[in-house]
Amino acid sequence: MDRRNDYGYRMPTFQSKHLNGEERTGNNFRRIPWGRRPPPPRDVAILQERANKLVKYLLVKDQTKIPIKRSDMLKDVIQEYDEYFPEIIERASYALEKMFRVNLKEIDKQSSLYILISTQESSAGILGTTKDTPKLGLLMVILSVIFMNGNKASEAVIWEVLRKLGLRPGVRHSLFGEVRKLITDEFVKQKYLEYKRVPNSRPPEYEFFWGLRSYHETSKMKVLKFACKVQKKDPKDWAAQYREAVEMDVQAAAVAVAEAEARAEVCYPCLQIPLAAVLPMEPMCSFGISVHTAA
């Protein structure tokens, strides 16, 4: 709108920018997306504070075992400090590893999905907590069937094996609840399994595959040894699967070395702050999370 004073001169439109990212023009407000704002100055104390909040956020979110999105971390915790995401997440990873014995892993770079992996292996042969051992044991059975059948298994084959264990679709189990929902919904959302329709199948048929989380929490060699223990055989009795498992272990070792070298190149001196000062234990207790300090 063209505004003029009493002498006919044009008056400039009043504009102001507010700290919350809103821009005011006259009586109208326009929100500026975070990506278009100048980044805040690098303040080590604030970055560490966001990292501490991120640690708590990740530990709570991980209770469902559903992978955590980078976009959610940015929206819920990091916010306007998104430009410093690599440093903040590195600080959070350091605290998680040293205090809670879990590693933060990006399992899907395209979708930016992250999971927490315990460094302590359960008796089921897959990384996880003790309370999940029965479910993880069932998962190991399914993963072994998939691996031994050429890295995919039809739904019919899976249920044929599960019926021998006394598990049937539509029948509620005392430990697992509704088994069909567990393996086609819960395990799939957690990225332990992939459940895909066979193309052009009529009536629809489905197949199971290993999910991204399974590749990070276990290995084909562990699954092969699990199957051999059940069948009372030697891993080398399945020559093709044994070779594939060995090759996967070699590749995994190479990736681990590369990741360690990449992390060693990242230098954030204040990561060496005593952890008791960085992340007090008391706030975590309110979430019911046990703390394991490094020896």
Buried (B, 14 or more C-beta within 10 A) or exposed (E): EEEEEEEEEEEEEEEEEEEEBEEEEEEEEEEEEBEEEEEEEEEEEBBBBBBBBBBBBBBEBBEEBBBBBBEEBBEBBBEBBBBBBEBBBBBBBBBBBBBBBBBBBBBBEEEBBBBBBBEEEBEBBBBBEEEBBEBBBBBBBBBBBBBBBEEBBBBEBBBEBBEEEEBEBEEEBEEBEBBBEBBBEBBBBBBBBBBEEEEEEEEEEBBBBBBBBBBBBBBBBBBBBBBBEEEEEEBEEBEEBBEBBBEBBEEBEEEEEEEEEEEEEEEBEEBEBEBEEBBEEEEBEEEEBEEEEEE
